Amino acid sequence: MRIFLILLFVLTATFTWSQNRNIINNQAIHFSLKHKNDTIDFVLIDTKTDVKKPIFLFCQGSLPLPLFVQTANDDIWMIGGGITNFDIEIIKKSYHLIIISMPKTPVIVNEKNLNKSYCYIPNPNEPDEFDLNYVKSDYLENYENRANSVLKFLRKQKWVDNSKLVVAGHSQGSKVATVIALNNKKVTHLGLFSANPFGRIDQSIRFYRKQAESNQITWQEADKAIERQYELFRKSHDDKKVKEDCNLLAWKSFSRPLINDWLKIEIPTYLAFGTSDIASDLCDLVPLFYIQNAKTNLTFKRYLNVEHNFFEVDQQGKVNYEKENWPLVMNDFIEWTLR
C-alpha cells in the first residue's frame, strides 16, 4: 500500500506540473523548484516543449534584475537576463534556452519597484537599497548550487537532449558559468563573455591606475583609492566583518581569479570580449596561459571598439547605443557550438 501511495504521489505531481505550466507573456514557461530553504525560479524561452533539444543555460550578469517587468498598464516585457539583446530564434533552432532568476528576486516585478538601472527594489522610496535577502544570497557558490539544481531537474525531462549541455555567461555570469563547468561533468561547451580573468577587485584597482595615467586624478589620489580597495578586500576575508556587512560576501567570492579554473577545464571553451571593456582588459593575456600549459581547448574572440555589452565605442570613448553587436557576438558563439 505504501509503495502504491508513493507511486501515486509521483504520478500526480508529474501530471500537475505538466498541466499547470505558467506561460509568461506568450514568451516563456516559468518553472519553480524547491531547494532547501530557497525557491529557484527559472524560465524556458519558449511556450511548448514538443521538440527534444539540448539545453543552453545562459548565466546573467550582476544585480537583481527581474526576468520580466509589469507596467502600470499591466503590460509585460522581458529583460530575461539580457537575452533580449540576442537573436533568440537562432538559439531556439538548436537549443532550449534557459535563464535562472536572480536569487530572492521576483520573476515579474512591477515597474514601480525598479530603480533607474532596472534593479528590483522592495521600497520605491529607497532606490539604492536592494532586498537584504538578495544581498545575503549574492555569492558565487550559491549561484552554482542553484544552477546545478536546475540542470539536474532538466536532465530528467523528456524534452531535453542530454547529449550536449552548453553553459555560457556574461560578466558576473561568466564566473558562474566557469564554476558550473568546472564541477559539473555534464557540461560539454563553455561560453565566457566580457569576463575578467583575475576577479572583480582587480578591475577597480586598474580603473584608478588608468585614471591617474590619463591625468583624470593625481597619482596621490589613485594611491589612496587603491589602498581603500586593498582594505575592502581584507574585510571581505574577515569572517567577523562579513557577518557585520553581508555586502562583503560578493566581493570575496566574485574576486576569485578565473584563470586558474579555466586552465583546469578540459571541454571546449569560448572567450569573447570587447577591446573597449575595462573589465576584460586582461583577456589579452589569457592565450599565453593556455600556450604555456599546452592547452588547446580555447577559442579566443576579440571584438574591436566595443564595450562591456558590445556596443560600439568611438575614438573619444563615447558609447553609441544605436550600434549593438550582441546578436553578432552570440550568433558566432552558437555557430561554434554546432561545429
Sequence and secondary structure as in RCSB ss.txt:
>XXXX:A:sequence
MRIFLILLFVLTATFTWSQNRNIINNQAIHFSLKHKNDTIDFVLIDTKTDVKKPIFLFCQGSLPLPLFVQTANDD
IWMIGGGITNFDIEIIKKSYHLIIISMPKTPVIVNEKNLNKSYCYIPNPNEPDEFDLNYVKSDYLENYENRANSV
LKFLRKQKWVDNSKLVVAGHSQGSKVATVIALNNKKVTHLGLFSANPFGRIDQSIRFYRKQAESNQITWQEADKA
IERQYELFRKSHDDKKVKEDCNLLAWKSFSRPLINDWLKIEIPTYLAFGTSDIASDLCDLVPLFYIQNAKTNLTF
KRYLNVEHNFFEVDQQGKVNYEKENWPLVMNDFIEWTLR
>XXXX:A:secstr
 HHHHHHHHHHHHHHHHHH  EEETTTEEEEEEEETTEEEEEEESSS   S EEEEEEE  SS   SEEE TTS 
EEE GGGGGGS HHHHHHH EEEEE  TT  SEEEGGGB TT  B S TT TT   HHHHHH SHHHHHHHHHHH
HHHHHT TTEEEEEEEEEEETHHHHHHHHHHHH TT  EEEEES  TT SHHHHHHHHHHHHHTTSS HHHHHHH
HHHHHHHHHHHT HHHHHH TTHHHHHHTTS SHHHHHH  S EEEEEETT GGGGGGGGHHHHHHHTT   EEE
EEETTB TTSEEE TTS EEEEEE HHHHHHHHHHHHT 
